[in-house]
């Protein structure tokens, strides 16, 4: 082995930490951007498709690239794009110039998000994929939780521009670290198997898993993106304090990933997923019906907790099914997920203008129920026709 698993895993965690920061940047900065550029809810909601279409592009590109060429160059280039995008947000003098900055963050972040997950799957021991992805998700949660918390503290004294620029400078650390370590070699250095990659689209199990992530990514993006604006408009919370409600959502997800890393081996994968979706459904109803900041804050944290296990488990099912094409599989799953990430925040903004943000949040409990139904169908498809070698006893396909 010409690389260190520990160093590679550390690099992946640093990169996903950076993605966690940037994934919540728009939602955390949205009240400041609304105030600066005089946006209504529909116009503010239109910023999310710019970001998320770019994330979708990065999610589509990274899989074949890392399977064919490896991880180093892609991760370095995409981290540089994220840093460039943060600098653009910090200094954009007009709404028109904000769009390219969001596109840089989205494309770079989408590729980093998918590539780090595929990287962890590649270096994890058999049966430990979900555990490794859950730990990776903890670092995503630290970044996602830290961004609104940091902004909530600093925006009392500084404008968002200098704070955002400083965060971009700090992200030079994972970029440099990734350039000096060795990564696993490409799995298909002699050429990418295009036919096998395209055949993934005909696997109903993978399509259903991707549909699970469609709902999941959409709900996470809508909740993380609109919670601060929601509590300001519906509960009269001050803008700087509204960011703490976003932080509560990501803190709940962070704690959920930590708990899953500890308890995940004691539960079957299906049981863990259904249990967390049940928590998410109840929490979504709490956010929808809550009339006090305390109740909505608690519901926001529980909603993050309920969402915590979905991505690690669904990705682990896909990775276990096609280990030789993990990058491409993850790219397909993330791409389907990002269609939800694109549409849900935009739809929330449209509905918010039409019927109010409280009513628009009905999307979340409805989508949780839809995700549970789709996962039930995915379980049956996974059990009916294994795609690769017989699942190992510790794998998540076997645990169904």
C-alpha positions as CSV (number, residue, x, y, z in Angstrom):
1,X,0.0,0.0,0.0
2,X,1.6,3.3,-1.1
3,X,-0.7,5.6,0.9
4,X,-1.7,6.0,4.5
5,X,-5.3,5.2,5.3
6,X,-5.2,7.6,8.3
7,X,-3.8,10.5,6.3
8,X,-6.2,9.9,3.4
9,X,-9.1,9.8,5.8
10,X,-7.9,13.0,7.5
11,X,-7.7,14.7,4.2
12,X,-11.3,13.6,3.4
13,X,-12.5,14.9,6.7
14,X,-10.8,18.3,6.3
15,X,-12.3,18.6,2.8
16,X,-15.8,17.7,3.9
17,X,-15.5,20.1,6.8
18,X,-14.9,22.8,4.2
19,X,-17.9,21.6,2.2
20,X,-20.0,21.8,5.4
21,X,-19.0,25.4,5.8
22,X,-19.9,26.3,2.2
23,X,-23.1,24.2,2.1
24,X,-24.6,26.4,4.8
25,X,-23.0,29.7,3.6
26,X,-26.0,30.8,1.5
27,X,-28.6,30.0,4.0
28,X,-26.6,31.6,6.8
29,X,-25.9,34.7,4.7
30,X,-29.4,34.9,3.1
31,X,-30.8,37.5,5.6
32,X,-27.7,39.8,5.0
33,X,-28.0,39.3,1.2
34,X,-31.7,40.1,1.3
35,X,-31.0,43.3,3.2
36,X,-28.1,44.3,1.0
37,X,-29.7,43.7,-2.4
38,X,-33.4,44.3,-1.4
39,X,-34.7,40.8,-2.4
40,X,-38.1,39.4,-1.9
41,X,-38.6,35.7,-1.0
42,X,-39.0,34.6,-4.6
43,X,-35.8,36.4,-5.7
44,X,-33.9,35.1,-2.7
45,X,-35.1,31.6,-3.5
46,X,-33.8,31.9,-7.0
47,X,-30.2,32.1,-5.6
48,X,-30.5,28.4,-4.4
49,X,-30.9,27.0,-7.9
50,X,-27.8,28.8,-9.1
51,X,-25.8,27.2,-6.2
52,X,-27.4,23.8,-6.5
53,X,-27.3,23.4,-10.3
54,X,-23.6,23.9,-9.9
55,X,-23.5,21.3,-7.1
56,X,-25.3,19.0,-9.5
57,X,-22.6,19.6,-12.1
58,X,-19.9,18.8,-9.7
59,X,-21.7,15.7,-8.6
60,X,-22.0,14.4,-12.1
61,X,-18.4,15.1,-13.0
62,X,-16.5,13.7,-10.0
63,X,-17.3,10.0,-10.3
64,X,-15.9,9.1,-13.7
65,X,-12.9,11.5,-13.0
66,X,-11.8,9.9,-9.7
67,X,-12.4,6.3,-11.0
68,X,-10.2,7.1,-14.0
69,X,-7.6,9.6,-12.7
70,X,-7.7,9.4,-8.9
71,X,-8.5,12.0,-6.3
72,X,-5.6,14.4,-5.9
73,X,-6.1,16.8,-8.8
74,X,-9.9,16.9,-8.7
75,X,-9.9,17.7,-4.9
76,X,-7.3,20.4,-5.2
77,X,-8.9,22.1,-8.2
78,X,-12.4,22.0,-6.6
79,X,-11.2,23.3,-3.2
80,X,-9.6,26.2,-5.0
81,X,-12.9,26.9,-6.7
82,X,-14.7,26.9,-3.3
83,X,-12.1,29.4,-1.9
84,X,-12.5,31.6,-5.0
85,X,-16.3,31.5,-4.6
86,X,-16.2,32.6,-1.0
87,X,-14.0,35.5,-2.0
88,X,-16.5,36.4,-4.6
89,X,-19.4,36.4,-2.1
90,X,-17.4,38.6,0.2
91,X,-16.7,41.3,-2.5
92,X,-19.6,41.1,-5.0
93,X,-20.9,44.6,-5.6
94,X,-24.1,43.5,-7.4
95,X,-26.5,40.6,-7.6
96,X,-25.3,39.7,-11.1
97,X,-21.7,39.2,-9.9
98,X,-22.9,37.0,-7.0
99,X,-24.1,34.3,-9.4
100,X,-20.6,33.3,-10.6
101,X,-19.3,33.1,-7.0
102,X,-22.2,30.8,-6.1
103,X,-21.5,28.7,-9.1
104,X,-17.8,28.3,-8.1
105,X,-18.8,27.2,-4.6
106,X,-21.5,24.9,-5.9
107,X,-19.4,23.1,-8.5
108,X,-16.4,22.8,-6.3
109,X,-18.4,21.8,-3.3
110,X,-20.5,19.3,-5.1
111,X,-17.4,17.5,-6.4
112,X,-15.7,17.6,-3.0
113,X,-18.7,16.3,-1.3
114,X,-19.1,13.3,-3.6
115,X,-15.4,12.6,-4.0
116,X,-14.7,12.5,-0.3
117,X,-17.5,10.1,0.3
118,X,-16.2,7.8,-2.5
119,X,-12.7,8.1,-1.1
120,X,-13.8,7.0,2.4
121,X,-15.7,4.1,0.9
122,X,-12.5,3.1,-1.0
123,X,-10.3,3.1,2.1
124,X,-12.8,1.6,4.6
125,X,-12.5,-2.0,5.7
126,X,-15.2,-4.4,4.5
127,X,-18.4,-3.8,6.4
128,X,-17.3,-0.4,7.8
129,X,-18.4,1.8,5.0
130,X,-21.4,3.3,6.7
131,X,-19.3,3.9,9.9
132,X,-16.6,5.7,7.9
133,X,-19.2,7.7,6.1
134,X,-20.9,8.6,9.4
135,X,-17.6,9.9,10.8
136,X,-17.1,11.8,7.6
137,X,-20.6,13.2,8.2
138,X,-19.6,14.4,11.6
139,X,-17.0,16.7,10.1
140,X,-19.5,17.9,7.6
141,X,-21.8,18.6,10.6
142,X,-19.0,20.6,12.3
143,X,-18.6,22.8,9.3
144,X,-22.4,23.1,8.7
145,X,-23.0,23.9,12.4
146,X,-20.0,26.2,12.8
147,X,-20.8,28.5,9.9
148,X,-24.1,29.9,11.1
149,X,-22.9,29.9,14.7
150,X,-19.7,31.8,13.8
151,X,-21.7,34.3,11.6
152,X,-24.3,34.7,14.4
153,X,-21.5,35.8,16.8
154,X,-19.4,37.9,14.4
155,X,-22.1,39.7,12.4
156,X,-22.9,41.7,15.5
157,X,-19.5,43.5,15.1
158,X,-18.5,42.9,11.5
159,X,-20.1,43.0,8.1
160,X,-20.5,39.7,6.3
161,X,-17.8,40.5,3.6
162,X,-14.7,40.4,5.8
163,X,-15.9,37.4,7.8
164,X,-16.6,35.4,4.6
165,X,-13.2,36.4,3.2
166,X,-11.5,35.2,6.3
167,X,-13.3,31.8,6.2
168,X,-12.1,31.4,2.6
169,X,-8.5,32.1,3.7
170,X,-8.8,29.4,6.4
171,X,-9.8,26.8,3.8
172,X,-6.3,27.0,2.3
173,X,-5.3,24.5,5.0
174,X,-7.2,21.5,3.6
175,X,-6.1,22.5,0.1
176,X,-2.4,22.4,1.0
177,X,-2.8,19.2,3.1
178,X,-4.4,17.4,0.2
179,X,-1.5,18.4,-2.1
180,X,1.2,16.8,0.1
181,X,-0.2,13.4,0.8
182,X,-0.7,10.2,-1.3
183,X,-4.1,8.9,-2.4
184,X,-5.3,5.5,-3.5
185,X,-4.5,4.8,-7.2
186,X,-7.2,5.1,-9.8
187,X,-9.4,2.0,-10.1
188,X,-9.6,2.2,-13.9
189,X,-6.3,3.8,-14.9
190,X,-6.4,2.1,-18.3
191,X,-9.8,3.6,-19.2
192,X,-13.2,4.1,-17.7
193,X,-15.8,1.3,-18.4
194,X,-18.4,3.5,-20.0
195,X,-20.9,0.7,-20.6
196,X,-20.8,-0.5,-17.1
197,X,-21.2,3.1,-15.9
198,X,-24.3,3.6,-18.1
199,X,-25.7,0.3,-17.0
200,X,-26.1,1.7,-13.4
201,X,-29.0,3.8,-14.7
202,X,-30.9,0.6,-15.4
203,X,-30.6,-0.8,-11.9
204,X,-33.9,-0.1,-10.1
205,X,-32.3,-0.4,-6.6
206,X,-29.8,2.4,-7.3
207,X,-32.5,4.6,-8.9
208,X,-34.7,4.1,-5.8
209,X,-31.7,4.9,-3.5
210,X,-31.1,8.0,-5.5
211,X,-34.8,9.0,-5.1
212,X,-34.3,8.6,-1.3
213,X,-31.5,11.2,-1.6
214,X,-33.7,13.4,-3.8
215,X,-36.1,13.8,-0.9
216,X,-33.3,14.0,1.7
217,X,-31.2,16.5,-0.1
218,X,-34.2,18.6,-0.8
219,X,-35.4,18.7,2.8
220,X,-31.9,19.5,4.1
221,X,-31.4,22.3,1.6
222,X,-34.9,23.8,2.3
223,X,-34.5,23.6,6.0
224,X,-30.9,24.8,6.2
225,X,-31.6,27.6,3.6
226,X,-34.9,29.0,4.9
227,X,-35.0,28.4,8.7
228,X,-33.3,31.8,9.6
229,X,-35.8,33.7,7.3
230,X,-38.7,31.6,8.6
231,X,-38.1,32.4,12.3
232,X,-37.6,36.0,11.5
233,X,-40.8,36.3,9.6
234,X,-43.0,34.0,11.7
235,X,-41.6,34.5,15.2
236,X,-40.1,38.0,15.0
237,X,-36.6,36.7,15.9
238,X,-33.8,39.2,15.3
239,X,-31.5,38.5,12.3
240,X,-28.4,37.7,14.3
241,X,-30.3,35.4,16.6
242,X,-32.1,33.7,13.7
243,X,-28.8,32.1,12.7
244,X,-28.7,30.1,15.9
245,X,-31.8,28.2,14.7
246,X,-29.9,27.2,11.6
247,X,-27.0,26.2,13.9
248,X,-29.4,24.1,16.0
249,X,-30.5,22.2,12.9
250,X,-26.9,21.3,11.9
251,X,-25.9,20.6,15.5
252,X,-28.7,18.1,15.7
253,X,-27.4,16.5,12.5
254,X,-23.9,16.5,14.0
255,X,-25.0,14.8,17.2
256,X,-27.0,12.3,15.2
257,X,-23.9,11.3,13.1
258,X,-21.9,10.9,16.3
259,X,-24.6,8.7,17.8
260,X,-24.9,6.7,14.7
261,X,-21.2,6.1,14.7
262,X,-21.5,4.7,18.2
263,X,-24.7,2.8,18.0
264,X,-24.9,1.9,14.3
265,X,-23.5,-1.6,14.7
266,X,-26.2,-2.5,17.2
267,X,-29.1,-1.8,14.8
268,X,-29.9,-3.2,11.4
269,X,-29.6,-0.6,8.7
270,X,-33.3,-0.6,7.9
271,X,-34.3,-0.2,11.6
272,X,-31.9,2.8,12.0
273,X,-33.2,4.5,8.9
274,X,-36.9,4.1,9.8
275,X,-36.3,5.2,13.4
276,X,-34.5,8.4,12.3
277,X,-37.2,9.2,9.7
278,X,-39.8,8.8,12.4
279,X,-37.9,11.4,14.5
280,X,-37.7,13.7,11.5
281,X,-41.4,13.5,10.8
282,X,-42.4,14.4,14.3
283,X,-39.8,17.2,14.4
284,X,-41.0,18.6,11.1
285,X,-44.5,18.8,12.5
286,X,-43.1,20.6,15.6
287,X,-41.4,23.2,13.4
288,X,-44.6,23.7,11.4
289,X,-46.8,24.1,14.4
290,X,-44.4,25.7,16.8
291,X,-45.4,29.2,18.0
292,X,-42.5,30.0,20.3
293,X,-38.8,30.3,19.6
294,X,-37.9,27.6,22.1
295,X,-40.2,25.0,20.6
296,X,-39.1,25.8,17.0
297,X,-35.5,25.7,18.0
298,X,-35.9,22.3,19.7
299,X,-37.8,21.0,16.7
300,X,-35.0,22.3,14.4
301,X,-32.4,20.4,16.3
302,X,-34.5,17.2,16.3
303,X,-35.1,17.5,12.6
304,X,-31.3,17.6,12.0
305,X,-31.0,14.5,14.3
306,X,-33.6,12.7,12.3
307,X,-31.8,13.4,9.0
308,X,-28.4,12.4,10.3
309,X,-28.2,8.7,9.3
310,X,-29.9,8.9,5.8
311,X,-26.9,9.9,3.7
312,X,-24.4,7.5,5.3
313,X,-26.7,4.5,5.1
314,X,-28.0,5.1,1.5
315,X,-24.5,5.7,0.2
316,X,-23.3,2.6,2.0
317,X,-25.9,0.5,0.2
318,X,-24.8,1.8,-3.1
319,X,-21.1,1.4,-2.4
320,X,-21.6,-2.2,-1.2
321,X,-23.5,-3.0,-4.4
322,X,-20.9,-1.7,-6.8
323,X,-17.5,-1.5,-5.0
324,X,-15.5,-1.4,-8.3
325,X,-17.4,1.7,-9.5
326,X,-17.8,3.5,-6.2
327,X,-17.1,7.0,-7.5
328,X,-19.5,6.7,-10.4
329,X,-22.2,5.2,-8.1
330,X,-21.8,8.0,-5.6
331,X,-21.9,10.5,-8.4
332,X,-25.2,9.1,-9.7
333,X,-26.7,9.1,-6.2
334,X,-25.5,12.6,-5.3
335,X,-26.7,13.9,-8.7
336,X,-30.2,12.6,-8.1
337,X,-30.1,14.0,-4.6
338,X,-29.1,17.4,-5.9
339,X,-32.2,17.6,-8.1
340,X,-34.1,17.7,-4.8
341,X,-31.6,20.2,-3.4
342,X,-32.2,22.4,-6.4
343,X,-36.0,22.3,-6.5
344,X,-37.0,22.3,-2.8
345,X,-35.5,25.6,-1.7
346,X,-36.8,27.3,-4.8
347,X,-40.2,25.8,-4.4
348,X,-40.2,26.9,-0.7
349,X,-39.5,30.5,-1.8
350,X,-42.3,30.4,-4.4
351,X,-44.8,28.9,-1.9
352,X,-43.6,31.3,0.8
353,X,-44.6,34.3,-1.3
354,X,-47.9,32.6,-2.2
355,X,-49.1,31.1,1.1
356,X,-46.5,32.1,3.7
357,X,-43.3,30.3,4.8
358,X,-45.1,28.4,7.6
359,X,-47.4,26.7,5.1
360,X,-44.6,26.1,2.6
361,X,-42.8,24.0,5.3
362,X,-45.5,21.4,4.8
363,X,-43.0,20.1,2.1
364,X,-40.8,18.6,4.8
365,X,-43.2,16.2,6.6
366,X,-44.7,15.2,3.3
367,X,-41.3,14.4,1.9
368,X,-40.2,12.4,5.0
369,X,-43.2,10.2,4.4
370,X,-42.4,9.9,0.7
371,X,-38.8,9.0,1.5
372,X,-39.8,6.2,3.9
373,X,-42.1,4.7,1.2
374,X,-39.3,4.9,-1.4
375,X,-36.8,3.3,0.9
376,X,-39.2,0.4,1.5
377,X,-39.2,-0.2,-2.3
378,X,-35.4,0.1,-2.4
379,X,-35.0,-2.6,0.3
380,X,-37.1,-5.0,-1.8
381,X,-35.1,-4.2,-5.0
382,X,-31.7,-4.7,-3.1
383,X,-32.8,-8.0,-1.7
384,X,-34.3,-9.3,-4.9
385,X,-31.3,-9.0,-7.2
386,X,-27.8,-8.4,-5.8
387,X,-25.7,-6.7,-8.4
388,X,-22.2,-7.8,-7.5
389,X,-20.6,-10.6,-5.5
390,X,-22.5,-12.1,-2.6
391,X,-22.7,-9.5,0.2
392,X,-20.3,-10.0,3.1
393,X,-22.0,-10.7,6.5
394,X,-21.1,-7.2,7.8
395,X,-22.3,-5.3,4.8
396,X,-25.4,-3.2,4.7
397,X,-27.0,-5.1,1.9
398,X,-26.8,-8.2,4.1
399,X,-28.1,-6.3,7.1
400,X,-31.4,-5.5,5.3
